Amino acid sequence: MRASEVSRAVAAARSIASSLGLPADDVTVLHDSNKLTLRLLPGDVLARVAPVTDQVAEFEVGLARRLVAAGCPVAVLEPRVEPRPYERDGFVVTLWTYYEPVTPREILPADYAGALERLHAGMRGLDVPTPHFTDRVEQAQRLVADRDRTPALADADRELLGDTLRGLRRVIGERVGAEQLLHGEPHPGNVLATRNGPVFIDLETACRGPVEFDLAHAPEEVAEHCSGVDQVLLRQCRILVLAMITTWRWDRDDRLPDGRRLGTEWLAQIRTALAQDGPDGVFTPGD
């Protein structure tokens, strides 16, 4: 979130929590990206805050409630207040249960895989209108093509990302069989280690696609504990996801700390991955 917005966002969250009977005298910033994630004490509630124009809070809240009801390992909304988005001063705030960190915080691959499979099993039973994973790929393609929004991206790197996104979007689409509702970004930053096992957060990226697209966001060891994985498709999805997150790092408005350095490193990783397989082993350049 922009530095100029943080104080107002914190004030909005405190005001809403206090008005609902959840004292918020002390605030700890847990995460700051496109959303601000706060722990509010002594009410001990987790607040997620975003500008009204940049949020899909209604969708996320509704999906979280349905997944919890289905027994899925996802974060639970704060039970002491009405489970809905709250708006104040140009921000939308959602209130969630705060999970005390456990030690060690690193989640074992087998536990990670088991939680993701339980999430996917619950999601298969839901009929929820969501974007397709290729819609998100298309967003990345538009960003690569927009020189005003990615002014620091060198021509050779722009061509690499454009070709990779376009080629993999096509070949994955041709290979995919079964599709279902997915988390969309179940990377380690969106998984909490709790006393009751791994819990997934940040459901705003939910989309439809093959389970391999979700697995591509997780550490490589996780897939070793999952059954029925199409290894070729997973390899393609991993390179596609790498190209997507690399693209976000070159957005002039990207707020990820050290994002430009990561973007440079990931470009090199994409080149290495394509060189190992040979471009034709993943997609046909120029298609």
N, C-alpha and C positions, 0 to 999 in steps of 0.2 A: 504494500500500500504506500502511496506517496507520503513522504514525511509530513507534508503540510496537512494531511488528513488524519494522521494518527491520533492526535490529541482529541479531535472532535469525535472520532470513532470510539475511543475509550470512554469519553463522556457520555455518548449515546448508550453504550452497553451498560455503564454504571447506572444511568438514570432508569433504563428499562428494568434492570434487575431489582433495583431498590423499590421501584413502584410495584413490583410483583412480590415483595416481601422477602427478597433475597439480598441481604446486606452486601454491599460491594465497596467497602472502605479501602481495601488493598487490591491492587491490580498487578498481575504478572503477565508480561507478554511472552507467550509460549512459541508463537510462530508469526512471521510477518512476510506474506507474499502478496498474492492478489487479494487474499483475505487476511484479517487480523484475528488471531486466536488468543484468547485471554483466559486466565484463571482469576475468578473474582472471589475474594474472601472478605468476611468470614462466612458468606453464604455458600461458599465452595461449589461454584458452578462454572462450567466452561462455556464461554461465549464466543461465537464466530460472527465476525462483523465484516460487511462488504458494502461498498456503495450501492445504492438502489439500482443503478443502471447496469451493474456488473454481476448480477446474482441470479441464481435459479433456486432460491431458498425454498419456495413452495414445493417444487419438485423433490428436492432432497429430503425435506421433512416427511413428505408423504411416502417416499420410497423407504426411508429408514423405518417408519412405523410398520410398514408391510413386511419388511425383512425381519424385524425383531419378532413380529407375530408368527413368522414362519420358522423361528428358531435359528436364524442365521447369526453368525458371529460379527455383528456390526454394533457400532456405538449406539447407546440408548439416549433418547432425548431426556432432558431434565423432567423428572416425574412430578415435581411440586408445582408446575405451572402448566397452562394450556400449551400443548405441543403445536406451535405454529410460529411463523416468522413475525417479528415485531419491527416496526419502522419508527425511526426518529432522526430528525435533523439530516435527512438525505442518506441514512444508512439503514440497512436491514440487519437484524440481529436474530440469531437462533441460539437457543440455550440447550446445553447437553450435559449429561453426566460427566463429571471429572473422574478419570481413572488414575489412581495413584501409581506411579511407575514402580515396576518390580525389578529386582536384580537377579540374574543379568538381564539387561534390556534386549539383548540380541535374541531373536527367535530362531529356534532350531529349524532347519529346512523341512524336516518331516512334519513338524507342528504347523509351519507356514502352509505347506501343501495341503494338510488335512483341513485347515481352516478355509482355504481357498476353494477346495472341493465342496465343503459344506455350503459355502456362500453360493457357488454355482448351482448346486442342487436346489437350494431355495429359490434362486432366481429363475430357474427353468419353469417353475410353477407360476410365475407372475406374467401377466399380460399388461405391460407398461409401455406406452408410446415413448420411444427414445430415438436419438439419432443413430445412424449406422456408423460403424467405425470408420468407413471410408469418408464420411462427412468430415471427420476430424482430420483425416489425411488431406482432404481438399482444403481445409483451413490453412494447413501448413504450406500447401502448394501456392495458395494465394499470397501468403506472406513472403515466400521465396521470390515470387514474381514481382512483388511491390518494392522497388528500389527506395522509395521514400521511407518505408517502414524498416528496411534492412540496409541502411546506407553503408555500413562498414563491411558488408559481406563481399568478398572478392569475387570477380567474375567466374574464376575456375571453381570456387567453392559453391557459388550459386548454381552453376551448371551441374555439379555433383549432386547437390541436394535435390534439385529439380528432377534430374533423371532418376535418382533413387526412389523418390516419393512416387513419381509417375509409374515407373516400371514395377515396383513392388505392389502398388495398389492394384495394378492389372493382374499380375501373376497370382497374388493371394486371392483375389476375387475369383479367378478361374479354378483355383485349387480347393477352396473352402467347400465343405459339405454342410454339416449341421451348424446352425448358428443359434445364439440365445442371448438373453440379457447378460451383460457383463458389468463389472465394476468400472472398467475403463482405464484406471491407473492404480492397480494394487501394488505399487512399489513399496519398499520398506518404510518410506516416510508416511505412508497412509495405513500402516499397521501398528497397532499398539500392543505391547506386551503387558498383559494384565494377569491378575491372580487366577482368572478363569480361562486363561489361554489367549491367543491372538484375537484382536478385535479390529475390524476394518472401519476406517473413517473416510470422510470426503467422498460422498456418493454423487456429487454433482457432475462427474464425468461419465456416468453410466451410459452405455451404448449397446448396440447389438453387434454380434460378430462371433468368430470362433473362439473357443476357450484359449487357444494358443496366443491370441492377442493379449489377453490378460496375463498369461504365464510369461510373456515376453518382458513384462515390467518387473517381474520378481527375480531374485538371484538365480543363477543357472542351476544351483544345486536343488532348488525347489522342484523343478520339473522331473528330477530323477525319482521323486516320491509320488508322482502322479501317474495314473494308468490311462491308457488309450490316447497318448499324445502323439500327434503327427510330427515327427522330429524335423522333417523338411519344412513343413509349414511354420513350426516354431522358429527355426533358423531364419526364415524369411521375415517373420513378424518381429524378431529381435532387431534385425537391421532396419526395418521400417520404423519401429519405435525409436531407435537411436537417431534416425534421420529426423523424425518429428521433434524430439526434445532438443536436438541440435538447432533446428530451425528456430524454436522459441528463444533460444539464447541470443540470437542475432537480431531480435526485435528491438528497436530503439527504446521501447518502453518496458523491456524486461527488467524485473526487480530482483531477480535471484542473485544473492551475494556471490561474487566471483564468477558470474554467469559467462562472461566473455572468455575467460580462461577455459572453462569447461567446454564452451562451444568450439574452441580451437582444438582441444584434445579429442573431442568426439568426432570432428571432421577427420582427423587422422585415423581414428578407430574404424570409421566407415570405409575409408580407403583400404585399410588392412583387411577388413572383412570381405570386401569385394574382390581384393587381390587373391585371397586364400581360396575362394570358390571359383574365381573367374567370373566376370560379369554375367556371362551366359548361364552360369549355374544358379543365378538368382533372378535375373531378368535380362531382357535384351535392350541394351542402351539405345536411346533414341525413340523407343516405342511410346 
